[in-house]
Amino acid sequence: MTEYKPIELPFESDPALLVGFSSCEGGVCAARGIQAQGVQAGFRHNPERLDLALVVAQNSCPVAATFTQNRFCAAPVQLSKTRLEDGFARAVVLNSGNANAATGEQGLISATKSCQIVAHELGCPENEVLIASTGVIGVQLPTEGFERGIPVAAATLEASAEAAHNAACAVMTTDTYPKEAALVGTLVLDGAQGLQETLIHIGGFVKGSGMISPNMATMLAVLSTDAPLTHKAATAALRRAVNASFNKVTVDSDTSTNDSCFLFATGAAYPEATPITEEHPAFDAFSAALESVCQMLARQIAADGEGATKLVTVDVVNALNEDDAERVAFSIANSPLVKTAIFGHDANWGRVAAAAGKCGVAFDQSQVDIDLLGVPVCRAGLAIEMDEDDMLKRFEQDELSIAISLGMGSAHARVWTCDLTHEYVTINGDYRT
């Protein structure tokens, strides 16, 4: 039998492997100058579940954000966009259980009043408070939950891993576990004390399990860093990170009405430092670390897709251009036939070939190679022999891979998804009940 080498991939296997950065504890509170808390405020039917989160910077600071491109965007998205016109904020309040989407003028009134409650508790201007919501669409969001929960959250704010964890838990909907990540490393910064190696942190949490195919960021995400950044640099770094992480995740091809991703940059690591701009020597290193944190969170989203049992990485290489590579990758990742084959432990690579071929990207099938679970299964567009028993054993892994080479050029793309199970239908069939 002819031996075939696996497709060569131009990707790091672990997004956390960055020179000078390593994983650390603390989640969104890993960054100095950030406090958080999660409490039970009565938004959810289950009184045991936390459902209101508050993340607060010690002082007003640069905040970058990306929001959903869904035309049915929720009231919190509309309000937070206007609040960030000057690029600075102090806090964000988030609730689960009700999306406050498709709620018209009353939805905006509720969101505004909720921010007023936070501003009162923190003693800050109202326009420095942002808001995000997640849950059922088309239901008015009463402010009583905010009136109950915000004072409690504000009174118990902490810069601790436990408080960060509580905040991450409070934004969960169909998520089965809270999703957090943090990195610590050094950047060389200049300021009142001259050039010095400065220890900086980047951390955050994200919620997302269903209605996942972001077109900006992901469902709800709050990120923080104690690196000093201009608003323009923070925005550029966040957009770069989002495009390489959250915008490369799909569970079910649906983009939420509420997607919001915030990055607070407190500057507390070196308060006297000259802020990092896009031209600063440390900008690329910071951007790479932020991208790594976002990819760590993005992988958790895909792994926790509604009803999912497998995290699936789809790699497309040797495409004519990046757009072609991404279109093929998402076509494969969103294919119900591919996703159900994975759930059924069926090494049916023909599903992958068909998904690649249907998306409108031009390629010559006689140049296509496909690997499934790290095993060559198609070369030059034709099937090659595989060991079915070996494939069944490989399907027992929690993380699976699909790789396809189009033989057209040098562009590539990576997308994360999951399998499609009976449980996904069950969850979404009775979501409101």
DONUMI-802689 format. One line per 2 residues: their letters; for each residue x, y, z of C-alpha. Coordinates in Angstrom, 3 decimals. Example, Ala and Ser with C-alpha at 12.3 -4.5 7.8 and 13.67 -1.06 7.14 Angstrom:
// residues 2
AS) 12.300/-4.500/7.800 ~ 13.670/-1.060/7.140
This chain:
// residues 433
MT) 0.000/0.000/0.000 ~ 1.354/3.431/-0.950
EY) 2.309/5.640/2.027 ~ 0.952/9.182/1.880
KP) 2.156/12.039/4.046 ~ -0.475/14.162/5.840
IE) -1.169/17.610/4.418 ~ 1.327/20.174/5.706
LP) -0.422/22.889/7.713 ~ 0.909/26.453/8.188
FE) -0.697/26.850/11.644 ~ 0.407/26.698/15.259
SD) -1.180/23.676/16.941 ~ -1.687/25.597/20.191
PA) -2.718/29.278/20.043 ~ -1.280/29.869/23.534
LL) 2.276/29.082/22.440 ~ 3.646/32.602/22.118
VG) 7.203/33.668/22.919 ~ 7.123/35.592/26.200
FS) 3.504/34.794/27.077 ~ 2.025/31.974/29.110
SC) -1.329/31.038/30.570 ~ -2.266/32.463/33.942
EG) -5.188/32.560/36.343 ~ -7.690/35.345/36.791
GV) -9.813/35.488/33.651 ~ -11.066/39.007/33.027
CA) -9.596/40.074/36.398 ~ -6.075/38.996/35.434
AR) -5.474/42.553/34.231 ~ -4.670/45.031/36.963
GI) -7.246/47.773/37.381 ~ -10.228/45.488/36.661
QA) -12.855/44.191/39.071 ~ -15.835/41.962/38.359
QG) -18.717/40.067/39.911 ~ -21.602/37.829/38.936
VQ) -24.845/37.612/40.910 ~ -28.357/36.190/40.774
AG) -30.820/38.937/39.836 ~ -33.926/37.017/38.810
FR) -33.646/37.167/35.016 ~ -33.668/33.367/34.777
HN) -36.270/30.842/35.891 ~ -33.678/28.890/37.876
PE) -32.939/30.745/41.142 ~ -29.684/28.836/41.493
RL) -28.139/30.347/38.359 ~ -26.173/33.592/38.258
DL) -27.571/35.904/35.603 ~ -26.062/39.385/35.984
AL) -22.392/40.265/35.505 ~ -20.588/43.532/36.161
VV) -17.068/44.326/34.965 ~ -15.562/47.618/36.146
AQ) -12.307/49.445/35.449 ~ -10.733/51.400/38.286
NS) -10.829/54.495/36.116 ~ -12.333/55.452/32.781
CP) -10.076/53.927/30.126 ~ -9.862/53.205/26.391
VA) -12.418/50.569/25.381 ~ -12.552/48.955/21.945
AT) -15.543/46.966/20.781 ~ -16.959/44.993/17.905
FT) -20.660/44.301/17.440 ~ -22.964/42.061/15.469
QN) -23.709/42.883/11.842 ~ -27.164/41.332/12.199
RF) -29.725/43.914/11.013 ~ -31.999/42.916/13.885
CA) -29.411/44.100/16.411 ~ -30.563/44.335/20.009
AP) -31.161/47.462/22.103 ~ -27.983/46.943/24.196
VQ) -25.920/46.831/20.996 ~ -27.471/50.057/19.749
LS) -26.880/51.830/23.056 ~ -23.312/50.611/23.605
KT) -22.340/51.706/20.102 ~ -23.366/55.290/20.878
RL) -21.630/55.194/24.265 ~ -18.306/54.292/22.664
ED) -18.174/57.144/20.182 ~ -15.413/58.819/22.248
GF) -13.633/55.499/22.865 ~ -13.675/55.535/26.672
AR) -15.772/53.755/29.303 ~ -15.689/52.621/32.913
AV) -17.945/49.563/33.119 ~ -20.111/47.036/31.325
VL) -23.165/45.285/32.768 ~ -24.399/42.045/31.209
NS) -27.450/39.875/31.773 ~ -28.532/36.438/30.570
GN) -32.055/35.086/30.130 ~ -33.403/37.935/28.002
AN) -31.786/39.386/24.869 ~ -33.694/42.694/24.874
AA) -33.785/42.313/21.074 ~ -36.693/43.282/18.814
TG) -38.077/45.331/21.712 ~ -38.267/48.762/20.052
EQ) -38.137/52.034/21.946 ~ -39.039/50.385/25.250
GL) -35.987/48.158/24.922 ~ -33.734/51.200/24.598
IS) -35.407/52.807/27.589 ~ -34.789/49.688/29.690
AT) -31.152/49.469/28.599 ~ -30.589/53.146/29.356
KS) -32.186/52.900/32.803 ~ -30.046/49.860/33.600
CQ) -26.891/51.828/32.772 ~ -28.134/54.674/34.979
IV) -28.372/52.274/37.913 ~ -24.765/51.169/37.371
AH) -23.560/54.768/37.055 ~ -25.274/55.663/40.320
EL) -23.684/52.758/42.174 ~ -20.208/53.482/40.800
GC) -20.447/57.267/40.987 ~ -19.455/57.684/37.348
PE) -21.038/59.437/34.349 ~ -23.859/57.448/32.760
NE) -22.232/57.527/29.330 ~ -19.266/55.549/30.717
VL) -21.450/52.471/31.271 ~ -21.941/49.877/28.526
IA) -24.478/47.075/28.402 ~ -24.951/43.665/26.785
ST) -27.720/41.065/27.009 ~ -28.318/37.500/25.881
GV) -31.314/35.180/25.882 ~ -34.759/35.055/24.314
IG) -35.518/37.513/21.481 ~ -38.701/39.597/21.282
VQ) -39.478/39.827/24.992 ~ -39.366/43.122/26.870
LP) -36.639/43.268/29.524 ~ -37.915/44.752/32.789
TE) -35.411/46.702/34.872 ~ -36.353/45.112/38.200
GF) -33.584/42.547/37.813 ~ -31.029/45.307/37.374
ER) -32.468/47.191/40.344 ~ -31.998/44.069/42.482
GI) -28.731/42.798/41.115 ~ -26.555/45.805/40.316
PV) -26.271/47.136/43.892 ~ -25.271/43.658/45.089
AA) -22.734/43.219/42.285 ~ -21.273/46.685/42.797
AT) -20.934/46.145/46.537 ~ -19.082/42.852/46.087
LE) -16.743/43.740/43.193 ~ -13.358/42.044/43.469
AS) -10.164/41.790/41.476 ~ -10.080/38.026/41.960
AE) -10.250/34.847/39.931 ~ -13.411/33.870/41.816
AA) -15.171/37.119/40.926 ~ -14.095/36.757/37.285
HN) -15.450/33.213/37.291 ~ -18.768/34.391/38.726
AA) -19.061/36.970/35.938 ~ -18.311/34.301/33.319
CA) -20.994/32.049/34.827 ~ -23.579/34.842/34.890
VM) -23.637/35.280/31.098 ~ -24.156/31.594/30.283
TT) -27.326/30.516/28.479 ~ -27.124/27.039/26.912
DT) -23.372/26.956/27.654 ~ -22.448/23.922/29.736
YP) -19.442/25.596/31.368 ~ -17.971/29.111/31.749
KE) -15.331/30.054/29.194 ~ -12.288/31.978/30.429
AA) -8.681/32.533/29.408 ~ -5.742/34.731/30.400
LV) -2.118/35.238/29.412 ~ 0.795/37.012/31.069
GT) 4.004/38.230/29.417 ~ 6.358/41.144/29.029
LV) 6.440/44.136/26.695 ~ 9.161/46.776/26.503
LD) 7.484/50.108/27.220 ~ 8.761/53.665/27.486
GA) 7.614/56.292/29.954 ~ 8.507/58.456/32.914
QG) 10.794/55.735/34.239 ~ 12.408/55.138/30.854
LQ) 12.438/51.925/28.834 ~ 11.565/48.921/30.921
ET) 10.297/45.400/30.549 ~ 6.731/45.513/31.830
LI) 4.648/42.564/32.925 ~ 1.263/42.772/31.221
HI) -1.862/40.634/31.394 ~ -4.665/39.933/28.937
GG) -7.739/38.026/30.041 ~ -11.425/37.639/29.509
FV) -14.534/35.540/29.322 ~ -16.981/34.685/26.591
KG) -20.376/33.056/26.353 ~ -21.478/31.162/23.310
SG) -22.927/27.762/22.517 ~ -25.680/28.157/19.942
MI) -26.624/30.757/17.336 ~ -22.906/30.826/16.565
SP) -21.535/32.106/13.284 ~ -20.197/35.512/14.230
NM) -19.829/38.374/11.797 ~ -17.819/40.672/14.059
AT) -17.005/38.978/17.331 ~ -18.972/36.464/19.327
ML) -22.082/36.308/21.439 ~ -20.903/38.197/24.535
AV) -17.237/38.697/25.331 ~ -15.431/40.948/27.791
LS) -11.658/41.209/27.498 ~ -9.249/43.287/29.551
TD) -5.588/44.221/29.590 ~ -3.399/46.326/31.837
AP) -1.214/47.319/28.883 ~ -1.390/51.051/28.061
LT) -3.066/51.478/24.660 ~ -4.558/54.295/22.681
HK) -8.173/53.703/21.707 ~ -7.144/53.502/18.064
AA) -4.506/50.843/18.805 ~ -6.892/48.866/21.018
TA) -9.493/48.895/18.239 ~ -6.983/47.762/15.616
AL) -5.682/44.962/17.838 ~ -9.185/43.790/18.733
RR) -10.363/43.714/15.128 ~ -7.290/41.742/14.128
AV) -7.821/39.287/16.969 ~ -11.553/38.925/16.332
NA) -11.044/38.206/12.640 ~ -8.558/35.450/13.475
SF) -10.620/33.853/16.227 ~ -14.287/34.553/16.922
NK) -15.024/35.198/13.254 ~ -13.624/31.742/12.517
VT) -16.123/29.862/14.704 ~ -19.375/28.300/13.555
VD) -21.727/25.997/15.400 ~ -24.870/26.357/13.317
SD) -24.253/29.166/10.771 ~ -26.535/31.617/12.636
TS) -25.316/35.078/13.661 ~ -26.793/36.416/16.892
TN) -28.683/39.693/17.256 ~ -26.626/40.517/20.365
DS) -22.973/39.782/19.536 ~ -20.783/42.187/21.502
CF) -17.079/42.049/22.313 ~ -15.431/44.643/24.580
LF) -11.744/45.227/25.340 ~ -10.877/47.397/28.365
AT) -7.289/48.735/28.413 ~ -6.568/50.033/31.931
GA) -2.877/50.867/31.440 ~ -2.309/49.880/35.074
AY) 0.766/47.790/34.250 ~ 2.796/50.999/33.728
PE) 0.616/54.058/34.379 ~ 3.343/56.524/33.350
AT) 4.115/54.758/30.073 ~ 3.626/56.290/26.663
PI) 0.527/54.505/25.296 ~ 1.036/51.864/22.645
TE) 0.037/53.043/19.181 ~ -0.191/51.002/15.997
EH) 3.351/52.188/15.171 ~ 4.761/51.262/18.591
PA) 7.383/48.454/18.588 ~ 5.287/46.513/21.117
FD) 2.038/46.661/19.146 ~ 2.546/43.479/17.124
AF) 3.527/41.493/20.215 ~ 0.459/42.737/22.092
SA) -1.799/41.993/19.124 ~ -0.438/38.463/18.861
AL) -1.086/37.849/22.565 ~ -4.629/39.232/22.316
ES) -5.258/37.044/19.279 ~ -4.029/34.050/21.246
VC) -6.442/34.733/24.126 ~ -9.315/35.116/21.668
QM) -8.423/31.875/19.918 ~ -8.340/30.056/23.245
LA) -11.858/31.341/23.921 ~ -13.037/30.630/20.372
RQ) -11.981/26.993/20.646 ~ -13.966/26.694/23.877
IA) -17.059/28.022/22.102 ~ -16.791/25.433/19.327
AD) -16.106/22.628/21.789 ~ -19.209/23.624/23.784
GE) -21.527/23.999/20.799 ~ -25.084/23.055/21.707
GA) -25.228/19.290/22.065 ~ -21.676/18.901/20.737
TK) -19.424/15.970/21.570 ~ -16.431/16.959/19.422
LV) -14.338/20.051/18.692 ~ -13.536/20.031/14.974
TV) -10.776/22.048/13.308 ~ -11.155/22.582/9.552
DV) -8.027/23.630/7.658 ~ -8.011/24.675/4.012
VN) -4.610/25.156/2.384 ~ -3.183/25.912/-1.047
AL) -6.192/28.000/-2.053 ~ -5.974/30.720/-4.687
NE) -6.691/33.458/-2.121 ~ -7.799/33.852/1.510
DD) -11.423/34.490/0.574 ~ -11.601/31.201/-1.342
AE) -9.945/29.351/1.545 ~ -12.404/30.760/4.064
RV) -15.456/30.046/1.891 ~ -14.440/26.415/1.498
AF) -13.625/26.083/5.204 ~ -17.006/27.452/6.301
SI) -18.842/25.364/3.709 ~ -17.311/22.241/5.230
AN) -17.730/23.417/8.834 ~ -21.398/24.326/8.330
SP) -22.371/21.208/6.382 ~ -24.997/19.183/8.282
LV) -23.811/16.086/6.425 ~ -20.199/16.582/7.517
KT) -21.217/17.371/11.090 ~ -23.573/14.403/11.430
AI) -20.997/12.056/9.901 ~ -18.577/13.143/12.621
FG) -21.206/12.520/15.290 ~ -21.842/9.076/13.825
HD) -18.100/8.248/13.664 ~ -18.420/7.761/9.927
AN) -15.171/8.413/8.032 ~ -17.160/9.544/4.992
WG) -14.720/11.998/3.420 ~ -17.052/12.319/0.423
RV) -19.150/14.641/2.574 ~ -16.116/16.931/2.888
AA) -15.436/16.842/-0.846 ~ -19.072/17.642/-1.660
AA) -19.169/20.544/0.823 ~ -15.998/22.007/-0.661
GK) -17.288/21.669/-4.182 ~ -20.689/23.276/-3.629
CG) -19.605/26.707/-2.358 ~ -18.760/28.322/-5.693
VA) -14.971/28.390/-5.316 ~ -13.185/27.359/-8.505
FD) -10.688/24.510/-8.245 ~ -9.643/21.386/-10.134
QS) -10.833/18.308/-8.286 ~ -7.907/16.328/-9.676
QV) -5.586/18.537/-7.597 ~ -7.465/18.108/-4.303
DI) -6.088/16.210/-1.301 ~ -8.123/15.501/1.857
DL) -7.087/14.319/5.325 ~ -9.639/13.165/7.884
LG) -8.597/12.902/11.547 ~ -4.975/13.262/10.453
VP) -5.236/10.374/7.985 ~ -4.845/10.825/4.201
VC) -8.134/9.648/2.635 ~ -8.090/11.364/-0.763
RA) -5.211/12.240/-3.045 ~ -5.483/13.945/-6.429
GL) -9.267/13.776/-6.130 ~ -9.376/10.005/-5.720
AI) -10.018/7.731/-2.747 ~ -7.102/5.998/-1.112
EM) -7.265/2.977/1.130 ~ -7.840/3.576/4.837
DE) -8.103/1.367/7.915 ~ -11.731/1.646/9.078
DD) -10.951/0.163/12.510 ~ -8.181/2.697/13.019
ML) -10.538/5.518/12.014 ~ -13.134/4.384/14.553
KR) -10.503/4.561/17.290 ~ -9.507/8.063/16.166
FE) -13.131/9.191/16.429 ~ -12.935/8.578/20.179
QD) -10.772/11.695/20.573 ~ -12.374/14.899/21.886
EL) -10.719/16.990/19.156 ~ -10.888/16.022/15.487
SI) -9.400/17.533/12.354 ~ -10.312/17.920/8.694
AI) -7.762/19.243/6.207 ~ -8.133/19.883/2.493
SL) -5.584/21.121/-0.027 ~ -7.051/22.752/-3.142
GM) -3.825/22.784/-5.142 ~ -4.516/26.276/-6.489
GS) -2.128/28.613/-4.659 ~ -0.673/29.365/-1.216
AH) -3.577/30.895/0.750 ~ -5.056/29.166/3.777
AR) -7.780/29.426/6.434 ~ -8.694/27.717/9.684
VW) -12.218/27.406/11.113 ~ -13.494/25.754/14.294
TC) -16.805/23.911/14.528 ~ -18.380/20.892/16.220
DL) -20.493/17.870/15.412 ~ -24.282/17.984/15.027
TH) -26.169/15.780/17.462 ~ -29.704/14.850/18.492
EY) -29.219/17.056/21.544 ~ -28.849/20.185/19.385
VT) -32.382/19.658/18.081 ~ -33.686/19.025/21.602
IN) -32.084/22.185/23.009 ~ -33.350/24.440/20.253
GD) -36.707/22.773/19.896 ~ -37.741/23.955/23.365
YR) -35.401/26.930/23.870 ~ -38.108/29.259/25.157
T) -39.587/26.708/27.535
